[in-house]
Amino acid sequence: MSDELFVPEDFAVPDGLIAGEFRLAPLGPQHNEADYAAWTASMDHIRTTPGFPNGSWPHEMSLSDNLRDLERHAQDFAERRGFTYTVLGAGTGDVIGCVYIYPASGHELGGEGRRHASVRSWVRADCAALDPVLHDAVLAWVERDWPFDSIQYAPRT
């Protein structure tokens, strides 16, 4: 991406979303153990989720490597380069998935200020029924509340 911000400086980045059976909150180091447990128990399921086609993630890593990954996501969020949200069960607060909002590959911020986002999400295998619900809620939220001209988000069938 160019030196331009992914979102305008004056854009108030949402601190989350509440939608039915889940809520989104900015992902950070405080979620390390629960995040790690969620994705490591669902690696095969995540690999078959639309939007994760190349098999580069998830991959085996240690809990300390996961912490560094969460710290990087939190830094991206703070610097407005990308926005990662943990998906928490509304009733339990358990980590049940993740949502990533980053600049779309191959799209630099255009001279006209056009912004192109790539959104990906996953849920734990034992929450697979929530995947299309999460997708639809997140897509509506990003279309409604975010300043993007286009959004790439693999549809659910």
N, C-alpha and C positions, 0 to 999 in steps of 0.2 A: 504494500500500500504506500501511497505517497506520504509526504509530511502532513497532509491535510488530516483533520480529525475524522474518525469514522462517523461520529454524530456531531452536530454543531455545539459550540461551546455553551450556548444558552439553552440547550436541550436538557430538561430535567429527566435524567435517566430513571425509569421506574425502579422502585425498590422491591418489586415483586408483583405477584398476581395471585388472587384467590379465586379458585374455580372449582366448585363442587367438592370432589373427593381429594383434592390436592391443593397445595399452594407452592408458589415459587419464591425463593429467597436467594439473594446473591451467594454464590458458592465461595467458601473461604476455608482456611486451614482448620477452623473449628469443626468442620464436617468430615475431617480426614478419615477417622475410623469407620463411621457409618457409610460414607461414600465408597470407601475401599471394599467394605463388606458387600455393598449393593452390587457393584459392577463385577467383582471377582466371582460372585455366585451366579452371574448371568452372562458370562462372556460369550457363550455360543448363541444365546438369544440376541444379544446386542449385535453381534456380527451379521445376523439375518435381518436386522432392522433397516428399513429404507434410510439411506443417507450415510451408511457405514459400509460402502461397497468394496473398499480396497484392502480390508483386513489389517491395516496398520494399527488400528485400535479397536477393541482393547487388546492389550498384550500383557504378558506377565510383567509385574513390577513389584517392588517391595512397598511396604507401608510408608517408609521414609521417602521413596521415589514419588509415591502418590502425593505426599505432603508437598513436595517441591512443585508438582504439577498444579495442585490447588493454589499454592502461593503465586505461581505464574498466572493462573486465571484471575486471581484477586488483583494482581498488579495490572493486568490488561484492563480489568474493570475500572480500577482507580484512574488509569491513564486514558480511558475511553477508547481503547483499541479493539475491544471485544467484550462481550458480556455473557458470563456463564452463571446460570441459576441452578441451584439444587431443587429437585422436586421432592416435596415432603408430603407425607400422608396427612390430610387435614385433621383427622382425629388423633392420630398417633404421634405425628412429628417424625416418623421414620423416613429415612432417605429411600425414595422409591424410583428415582431417576435423575436425569439431568437435561438441561436445555442450553445450547450454545448459540449465540448470535454474534457472528463475525463477518468481516467484509467478504463478499463473494470473490472467489478466485478469478483472476483475470480481469477484474474490474477495478480500475483506479478511479479515484474520485474525479469525475469529469470537470471540464472547465465551467460547465453550467451548474456545478455543485450537485450533480446527481450521485445518489448513494445507493449501493447495491449490497444487500445482506444475504448471507447464507445462514440458514437456521437448521440445526440438527437436534434431535432429541432421542432419548432412550428411556425405557423403564425396565425395572427388574423383571425377570422371567415370571415370577409369581404374581406380577401385576400386569401381564401382557394385555389384558382386556382394556386397560387404561390407555394404551398407546394411541389409538385413534382419537380418544377423547382429549388427551393431552395435545396431540397434534392440532386438532381443530380449535381448541381454546387458545393455544399459543399463536397460531396463524392469525386468528381474529384479533388478538391483542397486538401483535406486531403490526398488522395492517392498520389498526385503529390508532395506536398510541406512539408509534415510532416513526421517525422521519425518513423512511426509505422509499426510493422510487421503484425498486424491484426487490422481490424476496424469492430466494431459492429455498424450497423446503420440500423434500421428497414426500409425495402424497402417500397416504395409507389406503389400503384397499380392504 
